[in-house]
Amino acid sequence: MPRSIKQSNQIIAVSEFTKAELMSELGIDPQKISVTLLAPSPIERSAPSKPKSLENQPFFLFVGTLEPRKNLKNLLLAFSNYLETDKSKQIVIAGKDGWGNISISQIAKKLNIEENVKILGYVTEEELHYLYQNCEALLMPSLYEGFGLPAIEALHYSKPVIATQNSAITQVLSPLVINTENESPEAIHFALKKLKNLEIKEGEAITLQTWQNCAKQTLDVINRISIDL
């Protein structure tokens, strides 16, 4: 991959975060990197459908593949501390198992919070639409995230997002984004407590990328390369 990157005429990165990584890790000339942000999926076109196993209880949402870099163990440790002062919440985990996945249910059981952790596995677009509509916030405490599309999708629904600094979501300037100082359980717990004081204005407008703009920006890069060849 590094050889292909260095031999290319132009690189399209999905975020300024990814661009910075390419520059620092591979020494790529910044002039050779164009940034084209991704856009939220238009899942609101489908009618929302509540997952059958979901209870009528306020919940935080995690969306993504279950793998070590998602930092789910620290998230559950933080949530365990949070439940000491607010037992009304659940964490709903929507996503398929990935590589090196640890057992989320075993961690929850060990922490004695299994009643407050709902693991849905794969969800349909209709179910995801419901989850975004009804969650209290999206939790994205990843150890590394090149872009973090679920965060953009949650913001599309005017939902708060808790994210670590190791994510492109930090470049989205929104009062709904709470960045943790690091990936530790303590930092995530502190961010969860911040949610209680977060004032959300109804219909809070957030300017996000669209797929039309994404396609245009990508085509502009291709056309520019064609002229230079």
C-alpha positions in Angstrom: 0.0 0.0 0.0 2.7 2.6 0.8 4.3 2.1 -2.6 0.9 2.5 -4.4 0.3 5.7 -2.4 3.7 7.2 -3.3 3.4 6.3 -7.0 -0.1 7.8 -7.4 -0.7 11.2 -9.0 -3.2 12.3 -6.4 -4.7 10.8 -3.2 -8.2 11.3 -2.1 -8.5 11.2 1.7 -11.9 11.0 3.5 -10.8 13.6 6.2 -8.2 16.1 7.3 -7.3 13.6 10.0 -6.5 10.9 7.4 -4.5 13.5 5.4 -2.5 14.4 8.4 -1.8 10.7 9.0 -0.6 10.2 5.4 1.7 13.2 5.8 3.2 12.2 9.2 3.4 8.4 8.7 4.4 8.2 5.0 5.8 11.7 4.3 3.4 12.4 1.5 3.4 16.0 0.1 0.2 17.7 1.3 -0.2 19.1 -2.3 -0.7 15.6 -3.4 -3.6 14.9 -1.1 -7.2 16.1 -1.7 -9.8 15.8 1.1 -13.3 14.8 0.2 -15.6 14.2 3.2 -18.2 11.4 3.1 -21.8 12.1 3.7 -24.5 10.6 6.0 -26.5 7.8 4.4 -30.1 8.7 3.4 -31.6 6.1 5.8 -34.4 8.5 6.8 -36.0 7.6 3.5 -37.1 4.3 5.0 -39.8 4.1 7.7 -38.3 3.6 11.2 -38.7 0.2 12.7 -38.1 -0.5 16.4 -35.9 -3.6 16.9 -38.1 -6.3 18.5 -35.7 -7.0 21.4 -35.4 -3.3 22.3 -37.1 -2.2 25.5 -38.8 1.1 26.2 -35.9 2.6 28.1 -33.7 5.6 27.3 -30.5 4.5 25.7 -27.1 5.6 24.4 -26.1 4.1 21.0 -23.0 2.5 19.6 -22.9 1.7 15.9 -20.0 -0.2 14.2 -18.1 -3.4 13.8 -17.2 -4.9 17.2 -13.4 -5.0 17.2 -10.6 -3.9 19.6 -10.0 -0.5 18.0 -13.6 0.5 18.9 -12.6 0.6 22.6 -15.8 -1.0 23.8 -14.2 -2.4 26.9 -13.3 1.0 28.2 -16.8 2.3 27.1 -18.5 -0.4 29.3 -16.2 0.4 32.2 -17.1 4.1 31.9 -20.8 3.2 31.6 -20.6 1.1 34.7 -19.4 4.1 36.6 -22.1 6.3 35.0 -24.8 3.8 36.2 -23.9 4.5 39.8 -25.7 7.8 39.6 -28.2 7.1 36.8 -29.5 3.6 36.5 -32.2 4.5 34.0 -30.0 4.3 30.8 -29.0 1.4 28.5 -26.3 1.1 26.0 -27.5 -0.3 22.7 -24.8 -1.9 20.6 -25.6 -2.3 16.9 -23.0 -4.0 14.7 -21.5 -7.3 13.6 -18.6 -9.1 15.1 -15.2 -8.1 13.7 -11.7 -9.4 13.9 -10.2 -10.0 17.4 -13.5 -9.3 19.0 -13.8 -9.7 22.7 -17.1 -10.9 24.2 -19.1 -7.8 25.1 -21.7 -9.8 26.9 -19.0 -11.3 29.2 -17.5 -7.9 30.0 -21.0 -6.6 30.8 -21.7 -9.6 33.0 -18.4 -9.2 34.9 -19.3 -5.6 35.5 -22.8 -6.6 36.6 -24.4 -4.3 34.0 -25.7 -6.9 31.6 -29.3 -5.7 32.2 -28.3 -2.3 30.9 -26.4 -3.5 27.8 -28.4 -4.5 24.8 -26.4 -6.2 22.0 -28.5 -6.2 18.8 -25.9 -7.4 16.2 -26.7 -6.5 12.6 -29.6 -4.1 12.2 -31.6 -3.2 9.1 -31.7 0.4 7.7 -35.2 0.8 9.1 -34.0 -0.3 12.6 -31.0 2.0 12.4 -33.3 4.9 11.4 -35.2 4.2 14.6 -32.1 3.9 16.8 -30.7 7.3 15.5 -34.1 8.9 16.0 -34.6 7.8 19.6 -31.1 7.5 21.1 -29.9 10.0 23.8 -26.5 10.2 22.1 -24.1 8.3 19.9 -20.9 7.0 21.6 -17.8 6.6 19.5 -14.8 6.2 21.8 -12.6 4.6 19.1 -8.8 4.2 19.6 -8.5 5.1 15.9 -11.1 6.2 13.3 -10.2 7.5 9.9 -13.6 9.1 9.4 -16.4 7.8 11.6 -19.5 7.8 9.5 -21.9 6.9 12.3 -21.1 10.2 14.0 -22.0 12.1 10.9 -25.2 10.2 10.6 -26.1 10.9 14.3 -25.4 14.6 13.8 -27.8 14.4 10.8 -30.4 13.5 13.4 -29.3 16.4 15.7 -28.0 13.8 18.2 -25.0 14.5 20.5 -21.9 12.5 19.8 -19.1 11.6 22.2 -15.9 10.9 20.4 -12.2 10.6 21.1 -9.5 12.8 19.6 -8.4 9.9 17.4 -11.2 10.6 14.9 -12.0 12.9 12.0 -15.2 13.9 13.9 -13.0 16.4 15.8 -13.0 18.6 12.6 -16.8 18.9 12.7 -17.4 22.1 14.7 -20.7 21.5 16.4 -22.0 22.1 19.9 -23.3 18.5 19.8 -19.8 17.0 19.6 -18.1 16.2 23.0 -14.5 15.2 22.5 -12.9 13.1 25.3 -9.4 14.0 26.4 -8.2 10.4 25.8 -9.6 6.9 25.4 -9.6 6.0 29.1 -12.8 4.9 31.0 -12.4 8.0 33.2 -12.4 10.4 30.2 -15.4 8.7 28.6 -17.2 8.8 32.0 -16.5 12.5 32.3 -17.9 13.0 28.8 -21.1 11.0 29.6 -21.7 13.3 32.6 -21.3 16.3 30.4 -24.3 15.2 28.4 -26.6 16.0 31.3 -25.7 19.7 31.0 -25.8 19.8 27.2 -28.6 22.1 25.9 -29.9 20.9 22.6 -32.0 23.3 20.7 -34.9 21.7 18.8 -34.0 21.2 15.2 -30.4 22.3 15.8 -29.0 22.9 12.3 -25.8 21.2 11.4 -24.2 21.7 7.9 -23.0 18.4 6.7 -21.6 17.1 3.5 -23.9 15.7 0.8 -23.2 12.8 -1.5 -23.8 15.2 -4.5 -21.0 17.4 -3.2 -18.8 14.4 -2.5 -19.3 13.1 -6.1 -18.5 16.6 -7.5 -15.4 17.0 -5.4 -14.1 13.6 -6.4 -14.8 14.3 -10.1 -13.0 17.6 -9.8 -9.9 15.8 -8.5 -10.1 13.3 -11.4 -10.5 16.0 -14.0 -7.6 18.0 -12.5 -5.3 14.9 -12.8 -6.4 14.3 -16.4 -5.4 17.8 -17.4 -2.0 17.4 -15.7 -1.2 14.1 -17.4 
